C-alpha cells in the first residue's frame, strides 16, 4: 500500500515577497510610462505606445491605468503626463492601508454580529 504525504505550505511566509514584487511591478510600469512620454512623438516606440494607449483593455496601458486609479491619479493617465513616482507610491501605500483598515473593521463587525445571534 502506498502512502501519500501531503504537505501544506504556510502562505504567510510568501506574502511579503508577493507584496514586494507587486510594488516593484507597479514602480517599473510607472517608470516605463514616464520613459515613453519623454520620447519624441516621431520615434517608433512612441508610436507603438500611442497605439497601445488608444487600445486600453488588456494591454499594459490598462495596468498603468489601474495603478494610477488606485493612486487617485487618473488625471495623469487621461492627460498623458509624467507621473511623480514618489507621489504615486505614497498614495498607493495610503490606499492599501486604508483598505486594510476598512476590511479589518468589516471583519470585526461581522464577528460581533455573529456573536450576538
PyMOL commands that set and color helices and strands:
alter all, ss='L'
color gray80, all
select helices_A, chain A and resi 12-38+44-54+60-70+74-79+85-116
alter helices_A, ss='H'
color red, helices_A
deselect
rebuild
show_as cartoon
